[in-house]
Amino acid sequence: MSVQQGYASKKMSASDAMRLVRDGDTIIVPTGVGEPPTLLTALSEQRRDFQDVKVAQILAVRKFGYIDPETVQHVRHVALFYGAATRAGGQAGWIDFIPNYFSEIPSLIGRGQMPADVVFSMASPMDAHGYFSLSLGADYTMAAVAKARAVVLEVNPNVPFAYGNCHVHISQVAGLVESSDPVLEVGLPKIGPVQEAIGKYVADLIDDGSTLQIGYGGIPDAVVMQLTYKHDLGIHTEMIGDGILTLLASGAVTNRRKNYLPGKMVATFALGSAKLYQFMDHNPALEIHPVEFTNTPTLAGQNDKLMSINATLQIDLLGQCGSESLGHLPYSGTGGQADFVRAANLSNGGKSFIVLPSTAKGDTISRIVPVLSPGTHVSTSKNDVNYVVSEFGVAQLRGKSAKQRARELIGIAHPNFRTELTEAAKRMGVL
């Protein structure tokens, strides 16, 4: 049978594709815009026909009908990272959560610690050799493809065909559903004066020839906007977004001085505009790989001068970062932050930056605190944190004593809170 015949034999409607799902199954869905809207809409419409089906995903970007507290006994969302579509359900308790390091989700699947019965994913059109590209999210999905009973792809001509280890052959597929809607676009976050100030501090510490890992958010993007004058930067990141296109257009990114996959940008998922998705299509300068390849610290850390830039919500005077919860209430997840902080620490000449505005709620709350709020989920440990940057400066913590760390962090806190923090540190016996 030719690959074209194989394609025709597996093509079906989204409604019919739901017959490949059984009660009790866990459906693995890729990160972000790799989620297949036609398939998940059909699942939502038929959700009452199922019992105890789970949909596991690191970041849902659309609130599909199955994300419904009234029908969780039929289909339930399992978050590996919360976003706007799932945060309220997580805080209310009817959406489940699996703590994880992003880099280790594939091993959880491979070892059977996380079920992967079915895969639903967006995919590019099939090439002449019978391969589809999961360019929008190879992440943990490739591990699930190897494990699942049924792989169902939503094939869309607007999904780019990317290179790297992100390809699925027609022989691995149980069902194909076609769609043609534009891939969801996710805009750049807003950048204000606080973000710009933080961005400048970080940019000044990034040398020519560095390799960048850039997280999502206003502050990481503010850093990107201030790197356009740098030379021979490289990209080894988990997310490729539009900010990287800005660096390419300015000539700052060449990937020439990378010592790990020189000449190649490397990522595990994409989140951005139609321009980004077009740029990715058949681009030999970019490779999309599974997250264990992009994020595992011992691999990513092979890049010399790896610069990791990630945001946190709160940090205590010892350097513990609460990046994913508001007290005990979940807000996001660990994601790849801890992966890349550790990778930068392993890298020859690497630097990891944890960035945060000094205050919240109109300067009424300090984000730099004596101790983390009760119940806060610690995302990055005191042993791993290196540079912490606010709009008031840079605190370098690695190798410093508890007393030195407290002084460094108080020095970059908002001036309105420095006396209060100092007094708290004295009561704690830190100063």
C-alpha positions in Angstrom: 0.0 0.0 0.0 1.3 3.5 -0.9 1.5 6.2 1.7 -1.2 8.0 -0.2 -3.5 5.0 0.0 -2.6 4.7 3.7 -3.6 8.3 4.2 -6.9 7.8 2.4 -7.7 4.6 4.4 -7.2 6.5 7.7 -9.0 9.7 6.9 -12.2 10.2 8.9 -14.5 12.7 10.5 -13.7 14.1 13.9 -16.9 12.5 15.2 -15.8 9.1 13.9 -12.4 9.6 15.4 -13.9 9.6 18.8 -14.6 5.9 18.4 -10.9 5.3 18.9 -11.2 6.6 22.5 -12.3 4.1 25.2 -13.6 4.7 28.7 -10.8 5.1 31.1 -8.3 6.3 28.5 -5.8 9.1 29.0 -5.5 11.3 25.9 -2.2 13.2 25.5 -2.4 16.6 23.9 0.6 18.8 23.0 1.6 22.1 24.5 -0.3 25.3 23.5 -1.3 25.7 19.9 -0.3 22.1 19.2 -3.7 21.2 20.6 -6.1 20.1 17.9 -9.3 22.2 18.0 -11.4 20.1 15.7 -10.7 16.9 17.7 -11.1 18.5 21.1 -14.4 20.1 20.0 -15.7 16.7 18.9 -14.6 15.2 22.2 -16.4 18.1 24.0 -19.6 17.5 22.0 -19.5 13.7 22.8 -18.1 13.9 26.3 -21.2 12.6 28.0 -20.8 9.3 26.0 -17.6 8.6 27.9 -16.7 7.6 31.4 -13.4 8.5 33.2 -11.5 9.8 30.2 -8.6 12.2 31.0 -7.0 14.8 28.8 -3.4 15.5 29.9 -1.7 18.6 28.6 1.0 21.0 29.8 -0.7 24.3 28.7 -4.3 24.5 27.3 -4.8 27.8 25.4 -8.5 27.3 24.6 -11.3 26.5 27.0 -13.0 23.7 25.2 -16.4 22.5 26.2 -15.0 19.4 28.0 -13.3 21.7 30.5 -16.5 21.7 32.5 -17.0 21.0 36.2 -20.4 19.4 35.5 -19.0 16.6 33.3 -15.7 15.7 35.0 -16.9 12.1 35.6 -17.1 11.8 31.8 -14.0 13.7 30.6 -11.6 15.4 33.0 -8.7 17.7 32.3 -5.3 16.9 33.8 -3.0 19.9 33.9 0.8 19.5 33.7 0.9 23.4 33.8 -2.0 25.8 34.3 -3.0 28.6 32.0 -5.9 30.9 31.7 -8.2 28.2 30.4 -7.6 25.8 33.3 -6.4 28.0 36.3 -9.9 28.5 37.8 -10.7 24.8 37.6 -7.4 24.0 39.2 -7.9 26.4 42.0 -11.4 25.0 42.6 -10.2 21.4 42.5 -12.1 19.9 39.6 -9.1 20.0 37.3 -6.3 17.6 38.4 -2.6 18.5 38.4 0.5 16.4 38.0 3.7 18.1 39.4 6.6 17.7 37.0 9.8 18.9 35.4 9.0 19.6 31.7 12.1 17.6 30.7 10.9 14.5 32.6 7.4 14.2 31.3 8.5 11.9 28.4 10.2 9.5 31.0 7.0 9.6 33.1 5.1 8.4 30.0 7.8 5.9 29.0 7.9 4.3 32.4 4.1 4.1 32.6 3.9 6.5 35.5 1.7 8.7 33.3 -0.8 6.8 31.1 -0.8 7.6 27.3 -3.5 5.6 25.6 -4.4 8.0 22.8 -2.7 11.0 21.2 -4.6 14.0 19.7 -2.3 16.4 18.0 -2.1 19.0 15.3 0.1 18.1 12.4 1.5 19.4 9.1 0.4 17.9 5.8 2.0 14.5 5.0 5.2 14.7 2.9 6.0 12.4 -0.1 7.6 9.9 2.2 4.6 9.5 4.5 5.7 11.8 7.4 3.8 14.4 9.3 5.6 17.1 11.4 4.4 17.8 14.9 6.1 21.2 14.7 3.9 23.1 17.1 4.6 20.7 20.0 7.0 17.8 19.9 7.5 18.2 23.7 6.3 15.0 25.4 4.0 14.1 22.5 6.6 12.1 20.6 7.0 9.9 23.7 3.3 9.4 23.8 3.2 8.5 20.1 5.6 5.7 20.8 3.4 4.5 23.7 -0.2 5.1 22.6 -2.7 2.6 21.4 -4.1 5.1 18.9 -2.6 8.3 17.4 -5.0 10.7 15.9 -3.7 13.7 13.9 -5.5 16.8 12.9 -3.9 17.7 9.6 -3.9 21.3 8.7 -2.1 23.1 5.8 -1.3 26.0 8.1 0.9 23.9 10.4 4.5 24.2 9.3 6.6 21.2 8.4 9.7 21.5 10.7 12.8 19.5 10.8 14.2 17.7 13.8 12.9 14.7 15.8 9.2 15.7 15.4 8.0 13.4 12.7 5.2 10.8 12.7 4.8 8.2 9.9 1.5 7.3 8.4 2.0 3.7 9.6 1.9 5.0 13.2 -1.4 6.7 12.8 -4.8 5.3 13.6 -6.9 8.2 12.4 -6.6 11.4 10.3 -8.9 14.4 10.5 -8.5 17.4 8.2 -9.0 21.0 9.1 -8.0 24.3 7.5 -8.5 27.1 10.1 -5.5 29.3 10.8 -3.3 28.2 13.6 -4.1 30.1 16.8 -1.9 33.2 17.2 -0.6 34.3 20.6 0.5 37.9 20.8 3.5 39.3 22.6 2.9 40.4 26.1 2.9 44.1 27.0 6.1 45.7 28.1 6.2 48.7 30.5 8.9 50.7 32.1 9.5 48.1 34.9 9.9 45.3 32.3 12.2 47.6 30.3 14.4 48.3 33.3 14.8 44.6 34.2 15.4 43.8 30.5 18.3 46.3 30.4 20.0 44.8 33.5 19.8 41.3 32.1 20.9 42.4 28.6 24.0 44.1 29.9 25.1 40.7 31.4 24.7 38.7 28.2 27.8 38.5 26.2 28.2 38.2 22.4 28.3 34.5 21.4 25.8 33.5 24.1 23.1 30.9 23.6 19.6 31.9 24.8 16.8 30.2 26.5 13.9 32.6 26.7 10.7 31.9 28.7 7.3 33.5 27.9 6.3 36.8 29.5 6.7 40.5 29.4 10.1 40.6 31.1 11.8 37.9 29.0 10.5 39.6 25.9 11.8 42.9 27.2 15.2 41.3 27.4 15.0 40.1 23.8 14.1 43.6 22.6 17.4 44.9 24.1 19.6 42.3 22.6 19.3 43.4 19.0 22.8 45.0 19.1 24.5 41.8 20.2 26.5 39.5 17.9 26.5 35.8 17.1 23.8 34.8 19.6 22.4 31.3 19.4 19.0 29.8 20.3 18.5 26.6 22.4 15.1 27.0 24.1 11.9 25.3 24.9 9.6 27.8 23.2 10.2 29.6 20.0 8.3 32.8 19.7 8.1 36.1 17.8 10.8 37.8 19.9 13.4 35.4 18.4 12.3 36.6 14.9 13.2 40.2 16.0 16.7 39.0 16.9 17.1 37.2 13.6 16.0 40.3 11.7 18.5 42.4 13.5 21.3 40.0 12.8 22.0 39.4 16.5 21.2 35.6 16.1 23.5 33.7 13.8 23.9 30.4 15.8 27.5 30.3 14.4 29.2 30.2 17.8 27.0 27.5 19.4 29.1 24.5 20.2 26.1 22.2 20.6 24.3 21.8 17.2 26.0 24.9 15.7 24.1 26.7 13.0 20.8 25.4 14.3 18.0 27.0 16.5 16.5 24.3 18.7 13.1 24.4 20.4 10.4 21.9 21.5 7.2 24.0 20.9 6.1 27.2 19.1 3.8 29.9 20.3 3.4 33.1 18.3 2.0 34.6 15.1 1.3 33.4 11.6 4.6 35.0 10.6 6.4 32.7 13.0 4.6 29.6 11.8 5.5 30.5 8.2 9.1 31.1 9.2 9.3 27.6 10.6 8.1 25.8 7.5 10.9 23.7 5.9 13.4 26.0 7.5 16.8 24.1 7.8 18.0 26.6 10.4 15.4 25.4 12.9 14.9 22.1 14.5 12.0 21.0 16.7 12.9 18.2 19.1 11.2 16.4 22.1 11.5 18.2 25.4 14.0 15.6 26.8 16.4 16.7 24.1 15.9 20.5 24.6 15.4 20.8 28.3 17.4 18.0 30.0 20.1 20.0 31.9 23.0 17.8 31.0 22.2 18.2 27.3 21.2 21.9 27.2 24.1 22.7 29.4 26.5 21.5 26.7 26.0 24.9 25.1 28.7 27.3 26.3 27.4 30.6 27.7 23.9 29.4 28.0 21.7 32.2 29.2 18.4 31.2 30.9 15.8 33.9 31.4 12.6 33.0 33.4 10.2 34.9 35.6 9.0 34.2 39.2 6.1 35.4 41.3 7.8 35.6 44.6 11.3 35.0 46.1 12.4 34.7 49.7 15.5 36.0 51.3 17.2 32.6 51.0 16.6 32.5 47.2 13.7 30.1 47.0 11.5 30.9 44.0 7.7 30.5 44.1 7.0 30.8 40.3 3.8 28.8 40.0 1.4 29.5 42.8 -0.2 32.3 44.8 0.2 30.8 48.3 -1.4 27.4 48.0 -3.5 28.4 45.0 -2.0 27.0 41.7 -1.3 29.6 39.0 0.9 27.9 36.4 3.5 25.2 36.8 7.2 24.4 37.0 7.5 24.1 33.3 11.1 24.3 32.1 12.3 26.9 34.6 14.2 24.5 36.9 15.5 22.6 33.8 17.2 25.6 32.3 18.4 27.1 35.6 20.3 23.9 36.2 21.4 23.7 32.5 22.9 27.2 32.8 24.7 26.3 36.0 26.3 23.3 34.1 27.2 25.4 31.1 30.7 26.8 30.6 30.2 30.5 31.2 26.4 30.1 31.6 24.2 32.4 33.6 20.6 31.9 34.8 18.4 34.9 35.4 15.3 34.8 37.6 13.4 38.1 36.9 10.5 39.7 38.7 9.0 43.2 39.3 9.8 44.2 42.9 6.2 44.7 43.8 2.6 43.7 43.0 -0.8 45.3 43.3 0.3 48.9 42.7 3.4 48.8 44.9 1.5 47.6 47.9 3.0 44.1 48.1 6.7 43.2 47.9 7.5 40.2 45.8 10.8 39.8 47.7 9.7 38.4 51.1 11.4 37.1 54.3 9.7 33.7 53.8 7.5 32.5 51.0 3.7 32.8 51.6 2.3 29.7 53.3 1.6 26.9 50.9 3.7 28.4 48.1 5.0 25.8 45.6 8.8 26.1 45.3 9.7 26.0 41.6 13.4 26.6 41.7 15.4 25.8 44.8 17.8 28.0 46.8 20.7 25.8 45.7 20.1 26.4 42.0 19.2 30.2 41.8 22.0 32.4 40.5 21.1 35.9 39.3 17.9 37.5 40.5 16.9 40.8 38.7 14.3 43.4 39.6 13.9 46.9 38.2 16.2 48.0 41.0 19.2 45.9 40.1 20.9 42.5 40.1 21.4 40.1 43.1 23.9 37.4 42.4 23.3 34.5 44.9 25.2 31.4 43.9 28.1 30.8 46.2 26.8 33.4 48.7 25.9 32.8 52.4 22.4 33.2 53.7 23.4 36.5 55.2 24.9 37.7 51.9 21.9 36.5 50.0 19.5 38.5 52.2 21.5 41.6 51.8 21.7 41.2 48.0 18.0 40.6 47.7 17.0 43.5 50.0 19.2 45.7 47.9 17.0 45.0 44.8 13.7 45.2 46.7 11.4 48.3 46.3 12.8 51.0 48.6 9.5 51.2 50.4 10.0 47.6 51.7 13.8 47.5 52.4 13.5 48.6 56.1 10.7 46.1 56.7 12.7 43.3 55.1 15.8 44.2 57.0 13.9 44.1 60.3 12.3 40.7 59.4 15.7 39.3 58.5 17.1 40.4 61.9 14.2 38.8 63.8 14.8 35.6 61.8 18.5 35.7 62.8 19.6 36.0 59.2 21.1 39.5 59.7 
